[in-house]
Amino acid sequence: MITVLCYGDSNTFGYVPETGMRYPKDIRYPGRLQTLLGDEYAVIEEGCNGRTTIHDDPVDGWKNGLDYLRPCLNSHKPVDIVILMLGSNDLKDTFHLTAKEIAEGAGTLVEVIQEFTEEKQGFVPRIILVAPPEIGMGIGTSPFYGAFYEEAIEESRKFPECYKAVADRLGCEYFNAAEFIYPSEIDSLHLTPQGHKVLADKLYERILQDPETME
């Protein structure tokens, strides 16, 4: 089987903006991706609400994406494909980070994946670095306002160019989620069921592409 690791935050977890609960497996994007790919693939859902790239949350320090990455890769090896979508939580006001700094944090994770898998499983998986969707225009009325402010909207719009630069530098694949999806009007952060469907469909198309033929 081809193992696909989806490593991300609450949008990989499947956070429901209306309730704070979790979408069923057949709605959240990794679950739908599993259905699309079929039995020859095993999709690992590794989403954690509030997960950052490489930064310790002052309240929940265990949400640092770097800390859990190596154990996760080791637990599920051999890993053939990694879909890495992190960075939205780094836009919280507490971190005071720019989009470029956040993309560099995601790049650190890419480098860890490359180095650790080469050592532990003997080959480097396909890495699809996903620039996260934008922060919605309604963040000012979101339940998460206070953690995120209006400045996060503009920084999130810089994600595509910053993440692409990192992907180009590190030699991994780049995918711009904002090209296809936008967060729910309820909280301006989390995806609707339709957003999960579209994201899964587009990532499915990407996985079936031959990396050698992509520009």
C-alpha positions in Angstrom: 0.0 0.0 0.0 1.0 3.6 -0.6 1.0 5.5 2.7 -0.1 9.2 2.6 0.5 11.2 5.7 -1.7 14.3 6.1 0.1 16.4 8.7 -1.8 19.6 9.7 -3.9 21.5 12.1 -7.7 21.8 12.7 -8.6 21.8 9.1 -6.9 18.5 8.7 -8.5 17.3 11.9 -11.9 18.4 10.5 -13.0 21.1 12.9 -16.7 22.0 12.5 -17.0 25.9 12.6 -20.6 25.8 13.9 -20.0 23.4 16.8 -16.3 23.0 17.5 -16.8 19.2 17.0 -15.4 17.1 14.3 -16.8 16.4 10.8 -17.4 12.7 10.0 -14.6 10.8 8.3 -16.4 10.9 4.9 -16.6 14.7 5.0 -13.2 15.8 6.2 -10.6 16.0 3.5 -8.3 13.1 4.4 -11.2 10.7 4.8 -12.6 11.8 1.4 -9.1 11.5 -0.1 -8.9 7.9 1.2 -12.2 7.1 -0.6 -11.0 8.7 -3.8 -7.6 6.9 -3.8 -9.0 3.5 -2.9 -7.6 0.4 -1.3 -4.1 0.7 -2.7 -3.5 3.7 -0.5 -3.6 4.2 3.3 -4.3 7.8 4.3 -3.1 8.7 7.7 -5.1 11.6 9.3 -2.7 13.6 11.5 -4.5 16.8 12.3 -4.3 18.6 15.6 -6.3 21.7 16.6 -4.0 24.7 17.1 -0.9 23.0 15.8 1.8 25.4 14.7 4.8 24.9 12.4 7.7 25.2 14.8 6.5 27.5 17.6 5.5 26.7 21.2 2.0 27.9 22.0 2.1 29.8 25.3 -1.0 28.0 26.5 -0.7 24.6 24.9 3.0 24.0 24.3 2.4 20.5 23.0 0.9 21.8 19.8 4.3 22.6 18.2 4.3 20.7 14.9 8.1 20.2 15.0 8.0 18.2 18.2 5.7 15.5 17.0 6.9 15.3 13.4 9.7 12.8 13.9 7.7 10.4 16.1 4.8 10.6 13.7 7.0 9.7 10.7 8.7 6.9 12.6 5.4 5.4 13.7 3.9 5.3 10.2 7.0 4.4 8.1 7.4 3.7 5.3 5.7 7.0 4.3 5.4 7.5 0.6 3.6 10.9 0.4 3.4 13.7 3.0 0.8 16.4 2.6 2.0 19.2 4.9 -0.6 22.0 5.6 0.4 24.2 8.5 0.8 27.9 9.2 -2.6 29.3 9.9 -2.1 29.1 13.7 1.2 30.9 13.4 -0.8 34.0 12.4 -2.1 34.3 16.0 -1.2 37.6 17.5 0.8 36.0 20.2 3.5 35.0 17.8 3.9 38.3 15.8 5.1 36.4 12.7 5.1 37.4 9.1 4.0 35.2 6.3 7.6 34.8 5.2 8.7 33.7 8.7 5.8 31.3 8.8 6.7 29.8 5.5 10.3 29.4 6.6 8.9 27.5 9.7 7.1 25.2 7.3 10.3 24.8 5.4 12.0 23.6 8.5 9.4 20.8 8.7 10.1 19.9 5.1 13.8 19.7 5.9 13.1 17.4 8.9 11.0 15.2 6.7 13.7 14.9 4.1 16.5 14.2 6.5 14.6 12.0 8.9 13.0 9.7 6.3 16.3 9.4 4.4 17.8 8.0 7.6 14.9 6.0 9.0 13.3 4.5 5.9 15.9 4.8 3.3 14.1 7.2 0.9 12.4 10.6 1.0 8.7 10.7 0.3 6.9 13.0 -2.1 6.3 16.1 -0.1 3.4 18.4 -1.0 3.8 21.7 0.8 0.4 23.3 1.0 0.0 27.0 1.4 -3.0 27.3 3.8 -6.2 29.0 2.9 -6.7 32.7 3.6 -8.0 34.0 6.9 -11.6 35.1 6.2 -12.7 38.8 6.0 -15.1 38.2 8.9 -12.4 37.5 11.5 -13.5 40.6 13.4 -16.7 38.8 14.4 -15.2 35.3 14.7 -15.3 33.5 18.0 -11.5 33.4 17.5 -11.1 37.1 17.4 -8.6 38.1 20.0 -6.3 35.2 19.1 -6.4 36.4 15.4 -6.8 40.1 14.4 -7.4 41.8 11.0 -3.7 41.9 10.3 -3.8 38.1 9.9 -5.9 38.5 6.8 -3.3 40.4 4.8 -0.5 38.1 6.0 -2.4 35.0 5.0 -2.7 36.4 1.4 1.1 36.4 1.2 1.2 32.7 1.9 1.2 31.5 -1.7 4.3 33.4 -2.8 6.2 32.7 0.4 5.4 29.0 0.5 6.2 28.6 -3.2 9.6 30.2 -2.6 10.3 27.7 0.1 9.1 24.7 -1.9 11.3 25.8 -4.9 14.3 26.2 -2.6 13.9 22.8 -0.9 12.8 20.9 -4.0 9.4 19.7 -2.9 6.0 20.1 -4.5 3.9 23.2 -3.9 0.1 23.4 -3.7 -1.9 26.6 -3.1 -5.0 25.8 -1.2 -6.3 29.3 -1.4 -6.7 28.9 -5.2 -9.6 26.5 -4.5 -11.0 27.0 -1.0 -12.0 29.8 1.4 -13.0 29.4 5.1 -16.5 29.3 6.5 -18.3 32.6 7.2 -19.0 31.4 10.7 -15.5 31.8 12.0 -13.3 32.8 9.0 -10.9 30.0 9.8 -12.3 26.6 9.3 -13.5 24.8 6.2 -17.1 24.0 5.2 -18.0 20.5 4.0 -17.8 21.8 0.5 -14.3 23.2 1.2 -13.2 19.8 2.4 -14.6 18.1 -0.7 -12.9 20.5 -3.1 -9.6 20.2 -1.2 -9.7 16.4 -1.3 -10.6 16.4 -5.0 -7.8 18.8 -5.9 -5.2 16.9 -3.8 -6.4 13.6 -5.4 -5.7 15.1 -8.8 -2.3 16.2 -7.6 -1.3 12.8 -6.2 -2.2 11.1 -9.5 0.1 13.5 -11.4 3.6 12.4 -12.2 5.9 14.8 -10.3 8.4 14.5 -13.1 6.0 16.2 -15.5 5.1 19.1 -13.3 6.7 22.5 -13.8 
